[in-house]
């Protein structure tokens, strides 16, 4: 592991813990959090690593950082976020359904030209290729076709995605700095139809999303939603 990768890994561990404290309301909206020097001692890392972690959370909209005034938990943080990547398990459980998922395929494979272009990587680079179906009350909710870059998501090779889905693991462990996203409508191909238990040719909503951190593209994923799914935008 390079020094840069090790620093990012430590920073991501700090972001996960700080995010947990905010979500669990140990640190409430408007609270001033400990300064970088205190957090560096608590987590046993360099101050620069703490700075990097807090900056990631500021870019997510969870923290407000001002010179001399210190760092505070953002008030109404959702209003600052430009894009929130949902955790599909929470979406399904929020609808009152029992969540489950099934890994259809997982292997290390060379990326084709279209994926290389989206991820700004050389064609043929070997990434983890993962296909998963997410269910609500045993009914297909969405199908994801995902490529994960170990270079930008260190440790991904050791994760058992049969136990935790890739969407949730990546969102919780690898904050993204920017993303490319596009919606489209497509007729279900044979694979989508089979996995979504729909008729081939049925109109589907498709989301293509690629996320990046300062190590490069983390993942690119194509999500095919079950027929009749509606995207509801919120402010």
C-alpha positions as CSV (number, residue, x, y, z in Angstrom):
1,X,0.0,0.0,0.0
2,X,1.4,3.4,-1.0
3,X,1.8,6.2,1.5
4,X,-1.0,8.2,-0.3
5,X,-3.3,5.1,-0.2
6,X,-2.6,4.5,3.4
7,X,-3.4,8.1,4.3
8,X,-6.7,8.0,2.3
9,X,-7.6,4.7,4.1
10,X,-7.1,6.3,7.5
11,X,-9.0,9.4,6.5
12,X,-11.9,7.3,5.3
13,X,-12.0,5.5,8.7
14,X,-12.2,8.9,10.4
15,X,-15.0,10.1,8.0
16,X,-16.9,6.9,8.8
17,X,-16.6,7.5,12.6
18,X,-17.4,11.2,12.4
19,X,-20.4,10.5,10.1
20,X,-21.6,7.9,12.6
21,X,-21.4,10.4,15.5
22,X,-23.4,12.9,13.5
23,X,-26.0,10.4,12.4
24,X,-26.3,9.0,16.0
25,X,-26.6,12.7,17.2
26,X,-23.6,12.4,19.5
27,X,-22.7,15.6,17.6
28,X,-25.8,17.6,16.9
29,X,-26.6,20.2,14.2
30,X,-24.7,23.4,15.0
31,X,-22.3,21.8,17.5
32,X,-18.7,22.7,17.2
33,X,-16.6,19.5,16.9
34,X,-13.1,19.0,18.5
35,X,-10.3,20.7,16.5
36,X,-7.9,18.9,14.2
37,X,-5.2,18.6,16.8
38,X,-7.5,16.9,19.3
39,X,-8.9,14.5,16.7
40,X,-5.4,13.7,15.5
41,X,-4.5,12.6,19.1
42,X,-7.8,10.6,19.5
43,X,-7.4,8.7,16.2
44,X,-3.6,8.4,16.4
45,X,-2.9,10.0,13.0
46,X,-1.3,13.0,11.5
47,X,-3.2,16.3,11.6
48,X,-3.1,16.4,7.8
49,X,-5.0,13.1,7.7
50,X,-7.7,14.6,10.0
51,X,-7.8,17.7,7.8
52,X,-8.4,15.5,4.7
53,X,-11.2,13.5,6.5
54,X,-13.0,16.7,7.6
55,X,-12.7,18.2,4.2
56,X,-14.4,15.1,2.7
57,X,-17.3,15.6,5.1
58,X,-17.5,19.3,4.3
59,X,-17.8,18.5,0.6
60,X,-20.6,16.0,1.5
61,X,-22.3,18.9,3.2
62,X,-22.2,17.4,6.7
63,X,-19.7,19.9,8.2
64,X,-19.2,23.7,8.0
65,X,-15.5,24.7,8.2
66,X,-14.6,28.4,8.7
67,X,-11.2,29.8,9.6
68,X,-11.0,30.9,13.2
69,X,-14.6,29.8,13.9
70,X,-13.7,26.1,13.8
71,X,-15.7,23.2,12.3
72,X,-19.4,22.8,13.1
73,X,-22.0,20.2,12.2
74,X,-24.1,21.6,9.4
75,X,-27.6,22.8,10.1
76,X,-30.0,21.1,7.8
77,X,-27.2,19.2,6.0
78,X,-29.4,17.7,3.3
79,X,-30.0,21.1,1.8
80,X,-26.3,21.5,1.0
81,X,-25.8,18.1,-0.6
82,X,-25.9,18.2,-4.4
83,X,-26.3,14.5,-4.8
84,X,-27.0,11.8,-2.3
85,X,-26.3,8.2,-3.3
86,X,-29.1,6.2,-1.7
87,X,-28.5,2.9,0.1
88,X,-30.9,0.5,-1.7
89,X,-31.5,-1.6,1.5
90,X,-32.8,1.5,3.3
91,X,-35.0,2.4,0.3
92,X,-36.6,-1.0,0.4
93,X,-37.0,-1.2,4.2
94,X,-38.3,2.3,4.2
95,X,-41.1,1.1,2.0
96,X,-42.0,-1.5,4.6
97,X,-40.5,-4.4,2.7
98,X,-38.0,-7.1,3.7
99,X,-34.7,-6.5,2.0
100,X,-32.5,-9.2,0.5
101,X,-30.0,-9.4,-2.3
102,X,-28.4,-12.0,-4.5
103,X,-25.0,-11.9,-6.2
104,X,-25.4,-13.3,-9.7
105,X,-21.8,-13.1,-10.7
106,X,-18.5,-11.7,-9.3
107,X,-15.1,-11.9,-11.0
108,X,-11.9,-10.0,-11.8
109,X,-12.3,-9.0,-15.5
110,X,-10.7,-6.7,-18.1
111,X,-12.9,-3.6,-18.6
112,X,-14.4,-3.0,-22.1
113,X,-13.9,0.3,-24.0
114,X,-17.1,1.9,-22.8
115,X,-16.4,1.3,-19.2
116,X,-12.8,2.4,-19.6
117,X,-14.1,5.7,-21.0
118,X,-16.5,6.3,-18.2
119,X,-13.9,5.6,-15.5
120,X,-10.9,7.3,-17.3
121,X,-8.9,4.0,-17.1
122,X,-7.1,2.1,-19.8
123,X,-9.1,-0.4,-21.8
124,X,-8.3,-3.9,-20.5
125,X,-7.5,-2.9,-16.9
126,X,-8.7,-5.6,-14.5
127,X,-11.5,-4.6,-12.2
128,X,-14.0,-6.4,-10.1
129,X,-17.2,-7.0,-12.1
130,X,-20.3,-7.6,-10.0
131,X,-23.9,-8.3,-10.9
132,X,-26.5,-8.2,-8.1
133,X,-30.2,-8.3,-7.8
134,X,-31.9,-6.5,-4.9
135,X,-35.3,-7.7,-3.6
136,X,-38.2,-6.3,-1.5
137,X,-40.3,-9.1,0.0
138,X,-38.6,-11.5,-2.4
139,X,-39.7,-9.5,-5.5
140,X,-37.0,-8.0,-7.7
141,X,-36.5,-4.3,-7.1
142,X,-33.4,-3.5,-9.1
143,X,-30.5,-5.1,-11.0
144,X,-27.1,-3.6,-10.8
145,X,-24.2,-4.3,-13.1
146,X,-21.1,-2.8,-11.4
147,X,-17.4,-2.4,-11.9
148,X,-15.3,-1.6,-8.8
149,X,-11.7,-0.2,-9.0
150,X,-9.5,-1.7,-6.3
151,X,-7.0,1.2,-6.9
152,X,-9.6,3.7,-5.6
153,X,-11.3,1.3,-3.1
154,X,-8.5,-0.4,-1.2
155,X,-9.5,-3.6,0.5
156,X,-12.4,-4.4,-1.8
157,X,-10.9,-7.7,-2.8
158,X,-11.5,-9.0,0.8
159,X,-15.2,-8.1,1.0
160,X,-17.8,-10.8,0.9
161,X,-20.6,-9.1,-1.2
162,X,-22.9,-12.0,-0.4
163,X,-23.1,-10.7,3.2
164,X,-23.1,-6.9,2.5
165,X,-24.2,-5.4,-0.9
166,X,-21.6,-3.4,-2.8
167,X,-23.8,-0.2,-2.9
168,X,-23.9,0.0,0.9
169,X,-20.3,-0.9,1.5
170,X,-19.0,1.6,-1.0
171,X,-21.3,4.5,0.2
172,X,-20.2,3.9,3.9
173,X,-16.5,3.4,3.3
174,X,-15.5,5.5,0.2
175,X,-16.7,9.1,0.1
176,X,-16.8,10.4,-3.4
177,X,-15.6,13.8,-4.5
178,X,-17.6,14.0,-7.8
179,X,-19.9,11.9,-9.9
180,X,-21.3,11.5,-13.4
181,X,-24.9,10.4,-13.6
182,X,-27.4,9.9,-16.4
183,X,-30.9,8.5,-16.6
184,X,-32.4,6.9,-19.6
185,X,-35.3,4.6,-20.6
186,X,-34.5,1.3,-22.2
187,X,-36.5,-1.8,-23.3
188,X,-35.6,-4.8,-21.1
189,X,-33.0,-7.0,-22.7
190,X,-33.0,-10.8,-22.1
191,X,-30.8,-10.6,-19.0
192,X,-32.7,-7.6,-17.4
193,X,-36.1,-9.4,-18.1
194,X,-34.9,-12.6,-16.5
195,X,-33.5,-11.0,-13.4
196,X,-36.3,-8.6,-12.9
197,X,-38.9,-11.3,-13.7
198,X,-40.4,-9.1,-16.4
199,X,-41.2,-9.5,-20.1
200,X,-38.4,-8.8,-22.6
201,X,-39.0,-5.4,-24.2
202,X,-40.7,-3.9,-21.2
203,X,-39.8,-0.2,-20.6
204,X,-37.3,0.2,-17.8
205,X,-35.8,3.2,-16.0
206,X,-31.9,3.0,-16.2
207,X,-29.5,4.9,-14.1
208,X,-25.8,5.0,-15.1
209,X,-23.5,6.4,-12.3
210,X,-19.8,6.7,-11.9
211,X,-18.1,8.1,-8.8
212,X,-14.6,9.4,-8.2
213,X,-12.3,10.1,-5.3
214,X,-8.8,11.6,-5.4
215,X,-7.4,8.1,-6.3
216,X,-9.6,7.9,-9.5
217,X,-12.8,6.2,-10.4
218,X,-14.2,4.2,-7.5
219,X,-17.1,2.4,-9.3
220,X,-19.4,2.6,-12.3
221,X,-22.8,1.0,-12.1
222,X,-25.8,0.5,-14.3
223,X,-29.0,0.2,-12.4
224,X,-32.1,-1.3,-14.0
225,X,-35.2,-0.7,-11.9
226,X,-38.3,-2.9,-11.9
227,X,-41.1,-2.0,-14.3
228,X,-43.2,0.9,-13.0
229,X,-40.5,2.3,-10.7
230,X,-40.8,6.1,-10.3
231,X,-38.0,8.4,-9.4
232,X,-39.3,11.0,-6.9
233,X,-37.0,14.1,-6.7
234,X,-36.9,16.0,-3.4
235,X,-35.4,19.5,-2.7
